[in-house]
Amino acid sequence: MPSAPLPLTLANLLTRPALGSRRDPDRVFDRILGGAGQAEGDEWFVDGFRLLLREWAADEELSPVGWQSAQGHVRRHLTNRARVRRLIAEQPAIERETVERPVFVVGLPRTATTLTHNVLSLSEDHRCPRLWELLAPGLEPSPQERHKAVKAAQRMLTGTYLLTPRFRDIHPMTAEGPEECTFLLPHALVPLSQARLPEYHARQFERDFVPDYRHLKQCFQVLQYGRPRRRWILKSPMHTGNLDALFEVFPDATLVWTHRDPATAVASFCSLVECGMALSRRTVDPHALGATWLDLLSRSVQRGLAARAGIPREALVDVPYSWLGTDPAASAPKLYEAVGARWTDAEAARLDSVAARPKGGPRHTYDLARYGLTRADVDAVFADYDALRAEVDRA
C-alpha cells in the first residue's frame, strides 16, 4: 500500500491527542447529542447513532483522523435531525408539502449513476439536492447564509482532497453540484467505507428502513418549503437494497436503475472505498475490504431484485451503461422520455457541461485481484442480476 500523503500524516499527528476520547464513546456521544439539541421522543434515531459510535470507536486500527471523521458523521446526522424536527414543530405546514413523482437513480455504484443524475439535473423543471444543502438542510437561506453554507461544503471537500488526492480523481464533487441524498439517509452503508463495523454490517439486512425514508422525505419537505415546486431528482446506489421502504414512503416514485458489468463495478468501487479507508484507518486489508463489499453489494442487489417484482413496470427505467457512457447526445433524450420529462434545446446545449469526460487527470485503474476477488466470485453472487442485465441489453 502506498505511503500516506504528507498532509494526512501531519493531520494524524495533530489530532492524536484527541484519540484517547474513544475509550469512552458514550461520553463523547452525550456531548455531541447535547450540542445537537435533540428533542424527546426520537429514541430510534438517537440510539442507532449511539450504537454506531460505540462500534466505530472499537475499531482497533482507527486513526486519529478516522476518529474525528466518526464524530463528524454522527454530529452531522444528529444536528440535521434536530433542525428538521424543530422546523416542522415551528411550521407544521412543512409536513403538508407534497413530494410528487420523485425520480430515484439507483443501481450498483460505479454504473454511471452520477452521470445519469447530472443529466437529469439539467432541466429547469427538476430539483436536485446540492451538496451544500445536503450537509445542513434548512429553509430558504439569505444570500449571506447560502454563501456561508457553500463555503463550509467547499472546505470539507478541500480537506478531503488534500488528505486523499486520489478520491478527487475517482469521484469528483463540487459544493454546488448535485449530490447523493445518502448524505441525509441516517443508517446508510457509508460508515462501512471508513471503518471495520461487523455489527453495523449485519444490522443493514435486519433494519426496518421505513423510518429512515420518512426522515428523508421530511428533509425534502424542508428544502422544498416556501420555494417553487419542481420534480425531485435523487440518487444513491445505497437505495438499491431498500426499495420496499423507499416505495412505501414515496409510492409514486420513478426508479432509474443503471446497469454495468458487476465485476467492473465492484472492482472500481472497492478502489474508491480503499481511499476512504486509507484516510480513516492506520492499515487497510484489501482482501477484507473486498469480502465486505462483495457481500454488501450483492445482497443489496438481491433485495433490489426481489422488490422489483412489486414495482409497477411504468415506474421502472433500466439504463444500460452504454446509454450515457458511449453516446450521451443520443441517449439523454431517451432517458428524459422514459421518466416523463421534456428534453429541449436548452438541455441539449448544456449536456457537454455534465457529460464531457474530464481531461488531464490520471486514469482510474483497478483490479479485482487486489481485493482478493475473481470474476468467478462475482459471477456466482450476481447470477440473477446478470440475467436481468442481459434482458436490459437486449431490449
C-alpha positions in Angstrom: 0.0 0.0 0.0 1.4 3.5 -0.9 2.6 5.6 1.9 0.2 8.2 3.3 0.2 11.7 1.8 2.2 14.1 4.0 -0.9 16.2 4.8 -2.6 13.1 6.2 0.4 12.2 8.2 0.5 15.7 9.7 -3.3 15.7 10.4 -3.0 12.4 12.3 -0.1 13.8 14.4 -2.1 16.9 15.2 -5.3 15.0 16.2 -3.6 12.2 18.0 -4.1 13.7 21.5 -7.9 13.5 21.0 -7.8 9.9 20.1 -7.9 8.8 23.7 -11.5 10.0 24.0 -12.7 6.9 22.0 -12.1 4.9 25.2 -15.4 6.4 26.4 -17.6 6.8 23.3 -20.8 7.2 25.3 -19.3 10.3 26.9 -18.3 11.6 23.5 -21.8 10.8 22.2 -23.6 12.6 25.0 -21.5 15.7 24.3 -22.4 15.6 20.7 -26.0 15.0 21.5 -26.1 17.9 23.8 -24.7 20.2 21.2 -27.2 19.0 18.6 -30.1 19.9 20.8 -32.0 16.6 20.3 -35.7 16.6 21.3 -37.6 14.0 23.3 -39.3 11.1 21.5 -36.6 10.4 19.0 -35.0 7.3 20.6 -34.9 5.2 17.4 -32.7 7.8 15.7 -30.5 8.6 18.7 -30.0 5.1 19.9 -28.9 3.9 16.4 -26.1 6.5 16.3 -25.0 5.8 19.9 -24.5 2.1 18.9 -22.7 3.2 15.7 -20.3 5.4 17.5 -19.5 2.7 20.1 -18.6 0.2 17.4 -16.7 2.8 15.4 -14.6 3.6 18.5 -13.8 -0.1 19.0 -12.1 -0.4 15.6 -8.5 -1.0 16.8 -7.0 0.3 13.6 -8.9 3.6 13.6 -6.6 6.6 13.0 -6.9 9.9 14.8 -8.3 11.4 11.6 -10.8 8.5 11.4 -12.0 9.2 14.9 -12.6 12.8 14.1 -14.5 11.7 11.0 -16.6 9.3 13.0 -17.6 12.1 15.4 -18.3 14.4 12.5 -20.6 11.9 10.8 -22.6 11.4 14.0 -22.7 15.1 14.8 -24.0 16.0 11.3 -26.8 13.5 11.4 -27.9 14.4 14.9 -27.8 18.1 14.2 -29.7 17.8 11.0 -32.3 15.6 12.6 -32.8 18.1 15.4 -33.1 21.0 13.0 -35.6 19.3 10.7 -37.8 18.4 13.7 -37.6 21.9 15.1 -38.6 23.5 11.8 -41.5 21.2 11.4 -42.6 21.9 15.0 -42.4 25.6 14.4 -44.1 25.4 11.0 -46.4 22.3 10.7 -47.3 23.2 7.1 -43.9 21.8 6.1 -45.2 18.2 6.6 -48.0 19.0 4.2 -45.6 19.6 1.4 -46.2 17.0 -1.4 -43.1 15.4 -2.9 -44.6 14.4 -6.2 -43.3 11.8 -8.6 -39.7 11.9 -7.4 -37.0 10.1 -9.5 -34.5 7.9 -7.7 -31.4 6.9 -9.6 -30.2 3.5 -8.2 -28.1 0.5 -9.1 -24.6 -0.7 -8.3 -22.1 2.0 -7.5 -19.8 3.0 -10.4 -22.5 2.2 -13.0 -22.9 5.9 -14.3 -25.4 6.8 -11.5 -23.7 10.1 -11.1 -23.7 10.9 -14.8 -27.4 9.9 -15.1 -28.2 12.1 -12.1 -26.3 15.0 -13.6 -28.0 14.6 -17.0 -31.5 14.6 -15.3 -30.4 17.7 -13.3 -30.2 19.8 -16.5 -33.9 20.5 -16.7 -35.3 23.7 -15.1 -38.3 21.6 -14.2 -36.2 19.4 -12.0 -34.8 19.9 -8.5 -31.5 18.1 -7.4 -30.2 18.5 -3.9 -26.8 20.3 -3.8 -24.0 19.1 -1.6 -24.1 22.3 0.5 -27.8 21.9 1.4 -27.5 18.1 2.0 -24.8 18.8 4.6 -27.2 21.2 6.5 -30.7 21.1 5.2 -32.9 24.1 6.1 -35.3 26.6 4.8 -34.5 29.1 2.1 -31.3 30.9 3.2 -30.4 34.5 2.8 -27.6 35.2 0.3 -25.2 35.5 3.2 -26.3 32.2 4.8 -26.1 30.5 1.4 -22.6 31.8 0.8 -21.6 30.6 4.3 -23.1 27.1 3.7 -21.4 26.8 0.3 -18.0 27.8 1.8 -18.4 25.2 4.6 -19.1 22.5 2.0 -16.1 23.6 -0.1 -13.8 23.5 3.0 -14.9 19.9 3.6 -14.1 18.9 0.0 -10.8 20.8 0.0 -9.8 19.0 3.2 -10.8 15.6 1.9 -8.9 16.0 -1.4 -5.9 17.3 0.4 -5.7 14.3 2.7 -6.6 11.8 -0.1 -6.0 13.2 -3.6 -7.0 10.0 -5.4 -10.6 10.5 -4.2 -11.0 13.6 -6.3 -9.7 11.7 -9.4 -12.1 8.8 -8.8 -15.2 10.7 -7.7 -15.0 14.4 -8.2 -17.5 16.5 -6.3 -18.4 20.2 -6.0 -20.0 22.2 -3.2 -22.8 23.5 -5.5 -23.2 20.4 -7.6 -26.0 17.7 -7.4 -25.1 15.0 -4.9 -26.3 11.8 -3.4 -29.2 12.0 -0.9 -27.3 9.3 1.1 -25.9 12.3 3.0 -29.4 12.6 4.6 -30.2 8.8 5.0 -29.5 8.0 8.6 -28.3 4.4 8.5 -26.8 4.0 5.1 -23.7 2.0 4.2 -21.3 5.0 4.3 -19.6 4.2 7.7 -18.6 0.8 6.3 -16.3 2.6 3.9 -14.4 4.2 6.7 -14.1 1.5 9.5 -14.5 -2.1 10.3 -18.0 -2.4 11.7 -19.2 -6.1 11.6 -22.3 -5.5 13.8 -23.4 -2.5 11.8 -22.8 -4.6 8.6 -25.1 -7.3 9.9 -27.8 -4.8 11.0 -28.1 -3.5 7.5 -30.1 -6.5 6.5 -32.2 -6.6 9.6 -33.2 -3.0 10.0 -36.6 -1.5 9.2 -35.6 1.3 6.9 -39.1 2.9 6.6 -38.3 5.4 9.4 -35.1 6.4 7.6 -37.1 7.2 4.4 -39.7 9.1 6.4 -36.8 11.2 7.7 -35.5 11.6 4.2 -38.9 12.8 3.0 -39.1 15.3 5.8 -35.7 16.7 4.7 -37.0 17.2 1.2 -40.1 18.9 2.5 -38.0 21.3 4.5 -35.8 22.0 1.4 -39.0 22.5 -0.7 -41.0 24.6 1.7 -41.5 28.2 0.5 -39.7 27.6 -2.8 -41.0 26.8 -6.3 -42.1 23.1 -6.5 -40.1 21.1 -9.0 -39.7 17.4 -9.5 -37.1 15.9 -7.3 -34.2 14.1 -9.0 -32.4 12.0 -6.4 -29.6 9.5 -6.5 -27.8 6.9 -4.5 -26.6 3.3 -5.1 -27.4 2.8 -1.4 -31.1 2.9 -2.1 -30.9 -0.3 -4.1 -31.2 -2.6 -1.1 -34.1 -0.6 0.4 -36.6 -0.3 -2.4 -39.5 -1.7 -0.4 -39.1 1.1 2.2 -38.5 3.7 -0.5 -41.7 2.9 -2.2 -43.7 2.7 1.0 -42.7 6.4 1.7 -42.6 7.5 -2.0 -45.3 5.4 -3.6 -45.4 7.5 -6.9 -41.6 7.4 -7.4 -39.9 6.6 -10.7 -36.9 4.3 -10.4 -34.0 4.7 -12.8 -31.8 1.7 -12.4 -28.4 1.9 -14.1 -26.6 -1.3 -15.2 -23.0 -2.3 -15.8 -20.9 -5.5 -15.6 -20.8 -6.2 -11.8 -17.2 -7.4 -11.9 -16.1 -4.0 -13.2 -18.4 -2.1 -10.9 -17.3 -4.0 -7.8 -13.6 -3.6 -8.6 -14.0 0.2 -9.3 -16.0 0.7 -6.1 -13.5 -1.2 -3.9 -10.8 1.1 -5.2 -12.9 4.1 -4.2 -13.6 2.6 -0.7 -9.9 2.0 -0.3 -9.3 5.7 -0.5 -11.8 6.3 2.4 -10.3 3.5 4.4 -6.8 4.9 4.0 -8.0 8.2 5.3 -9.7 6.7 8.4 -7.6 3.6 9.4 -4.0 3.1 10.1 -4.0 -0.1 7.9 -6.2 -1.3 5.2 -6.6 -5.0 4.3 -7.7 -5.0 0.6 -8.9 -8.6 0.8 -11.1 -8.0 3.8 -12.4 -4.9 2.1 -13.3 -6.9 -1.0 -15.1 -9.6 1.0 -17.1 -7.0 2.9 -18.3 -5.1 -0.1 -18.9 -8.1 -2.3 -21.3 -9.2 0.4 -22.9 -5.8 0.9 -23.3 -5.1 -2.8 -24.6 -8.5 -3.8 -27.1 -8.7 -1.0 -28.3 -5.2 -1.7 -28.9 -6.1 -5.4 -30.6 -9.3 -4.4 -33.0 -7.3 -2.2 -33.5 -4.8 -5.0 -34.3 -7.6 -7.5 -36.9 -9.1 -5.1 -38.5 -5.7 -4.6 -38.7 -5.1 -8.4 -41.4 -7.8 -8.6 -43.8 -5.5 -6.7 -42.9 -2.2 -8.6 -45.2 -1.2 -11.5 -43.4 -1.6 -14.8 -44.2 2.0 -15.7 -42.3 3.1 -12.6 -39.1 1.3 -13.7 -36.5 2.7 -16.2 -33.5 0.5 -16.9 -30.4 2.3 -18.2 -27.5 0.2 -19.7 -24.1 1.7 -19.1 -23.7 2.2 -22.8 -26.6 4.7 -23.0 -24.8 7.6 -21.5 -21.3 6.2 -21.3 -21.0 5.8 -25.1 -23.3 8.3 -26.7 -25.0 10.7 -24.3 -26.3 13.0 -27.1 -28.4 10.2 -28.5 -29.4 8.6 -25.2 -30.2 11.7 -23.0 -33.4 12.4 -24.9 -34.5 8.7 -24.5 -33.8 9.0 -20.7 -35.9 12.1 -20.4 -38.8 10.5 -22.4 -38.6 7.4 -20.2 -39.1 9.4 -17.0 -41.8 11.5 -18.5 -39.7 14.7 -18.8 -39.2 17.2 -21.6 -35.9 17.3 -23.5 -35.4 20.7 -25.1 -32.7 22.6 -26.9 -31.8 24.2 -23.5 -30.9 20.8 -22.0 -29.0 19.8 -25.2 -27.0 23.0 -25.1 -25.8 22.2 -21.5 -25.2 18.4 -22.0 -21.5 18.7 -22.5 -21.1 20.5 -19.2 -22.1 17.3 -17.4 -21.3 14.5 -19.9 -17.8 15.5 -21.2 -15.0 13.3 -19.9 -12.5 15.2 -17.7 -9.2 15.8 -19.3 -5.7 15.8 -17.8 -6.4 13.8 -14.7 -4.9 10.3 -14.1 -6.9 7.4 -15.4 -8.7 5.4 -12.7 -7.3 1.8 -12.8 -8.5 -1.1 -10.6 -8.2 -4.8 -10.4 -10.4 -7.4 -8.7 -7.4 -9.4 -7.7 -6.2 -6.6 -5.4 -9.3 -7.2 -3.3 -8.9 -11.0 -3.2 -11.7 -11.5 -5.7 -12.1 -13.2 -9.0 -14.6 -12.9 -11.8 -16.0 -16.3 -10.8 -16.6 -15.0 -7.2 -18.5 -12.0 -8.6 -20.4 -14.0 -11.2 -21.5 -16.5 -8.5 -23.3 -14.0 -6.4 -24.6 -11.8 -9.2 -26.0 -14.5 -11.4 -29.7 -13.3 -11.0 -28.6 -9.8 -11.7 -26.6 -10.7 -14.8 -29.8 -12.4 -16.2 -31.7 -9.1 -15.7 -28.8 -7.2 -17.3 -28.8 -9.4 -20.3 -32.6 -8.7 -20.8 -31.9 -5.0 -20.5 -29.2 -5.1 -23.1 -31.4 -7.0 -25.5 -34.3 -4.6 -25.1 
